[in-house]
Amino acid sequence: MKKLMPVLMISCENATLLIEKHALKELSRPQSIQLKMHTAVCDACRQYQRQSILINTTILKHLSDITISTSPTEPRMGNLAKQQIQNEIEKLSASD
């Protein structure tokens, strides 16, 4: 078991890298186990993981109205996104 612990227990730096990697793609089985073991004992990384998930889902939710045209150099926004941007501009202009 002593030989296995250094393999299973990773640093906070490696845990945060795995958290961010997991947001992009599936972790390998060993990586998943390492992350679970680390977050089971590390409150800071467990909190970071919760916050990372929240940020990622919030961004995806707010960007879901943006569509890309057939030309990758010309992105097109949906009407809802345009209206939200316009509302923010008007709020900022009113406060000046």
N, C-alpha and C positions, 0 to 999 in steps of 0.2 A: 504493500500500500504506500510506503514511503517513496518508492520509485515512481508511483503513479501520480502522486499529488502535484509535483512540479509540472507535469504534463496537463493535468486538469485545471489547476489554478493559474489563471493568467493575470496580468497587470491591469489596472484600470485603463491605461492607454490602449491596450489590446482589446479590452472589452468594449470601449467606445468605438473602436474601428469595426468590430464585429456588429455592433448595434447599427451603425450606418451602412455597413455592407448588407445587412439583413433587409434594410429598407429597399435596396436595389435588386437583390436576388436571394435565392434560397441559400442558406448556409449548409456546409457539409455537416455530416453527422458529428464528427469530432468538434467542429467549431460550435455547433449548437449546444453540445454538452458542456463545453468550456464556458460558454456565455451563461448558460443556466446555472452552472456551479458558481460562477463569479457573482452573478446578480442575487443568488440566494444568500450570500454573506456580505455583500457590499451595498449599503443603503444608497450611497451617492450614485453608483452606476444604475441601480434599479430606478432611481428618480430620473436620471438622465435618459434612460430607456423610455420611461413614460412620457417625458417631455418631447423626446424625438418623435415618438409615434404621434403625439398630439399635433406637433408642428407639421409633420408630413401629411397627415390626413386633412388638416386645415388648409394647407396650400393646395392640395389636390382638389379639395372641394371648391375653393375659390377660383381655381384655374379651369374648372370643368367647362366653363362657358366660352373659353378661348378655342377657336378652331384654326387650323393651319390650312392655307390655300394650297393648291397644287404646286405652286412655286415655293420652295422652302425659304426663299429670300423675302417673300411677301406674306408675313403672318396676318391673319384677319381675326378681329375680335368679334364675339357675338354681341348682340344688342344689349344684353344685361350687363356685360362687362363694360361696354362703352358708357352706359348710363351711370354705373357706379363710379367710374372715373370722373365723369362730368359732375356728379353730385359732390365728390370730394373737392374738385377744383372750385366749384361754387362756394362751398363751405370755407375754403381757404381765402377766397377773394372777399367774402363777406366779413371775415375777421380782420382784414387789413385796415 
